[in-house]
Amino acid sequence: PITCGDIPAEVTDQYLPEKSQCVNSTDVITAYPLDKLYPGTNETLRDYFQRKSGYRFYISQSVYPERASVGQSFILQQSWHQQAVAKLYKQYYIRAYLLDATTTIPLAVDQTSFDAHTWAPGPSGPHTINSTFVVPDTLTPGTYTLAFAAVDSSGNPAMNLAIAGKDTA
């Protein structure tokens, strides 16, 4: 909420359309500044800010074998991109999971391949990451879905990626 008398005279209706609702200087209006278009663009301030602040990683491609044998290793190749501007200062790792209808089997954390904290600030990519995982000897043969996450040093998911269809649980 903004009291109309507090709005500087140089703020035009173009930048604050709600100003047209002001009749008296004591009137109170509600403005939604993050829903305004960023000057010279077709995106809102909210979208502009999301794109230009912090870090915003996404994966454009992941490649892995169709089959993997129990006790054997496989490579998960990922193409990572950074869309925003900040540098990532903390080390993260990649962890893969095998999922079936009832079970999630976490594989060991790959602590060697994900080096996003070394990338320069600003938009970049693709950065090819090759993570190696081993299928546990105790795994029952069957069909599994491969999922993966950027995790912290404890192996817990720790980064919200800018991708569709993500599982945030």
ABEGO torsion letter per residue (X at the ends): XBBAAABBAABBAAABAAAAABABAABBBBBBAAABBBBGBABBAAAAAAAABEBBBBBABBBBBABBBBGBBBBBBBBBBBABABBBABBBBBBBBBBBAABBBBBBBBAAABAAAABBBEBBOBBBBBBBBBBBAABBBEBBBBBBBBBBAAGBBABBBBBBGBBAX
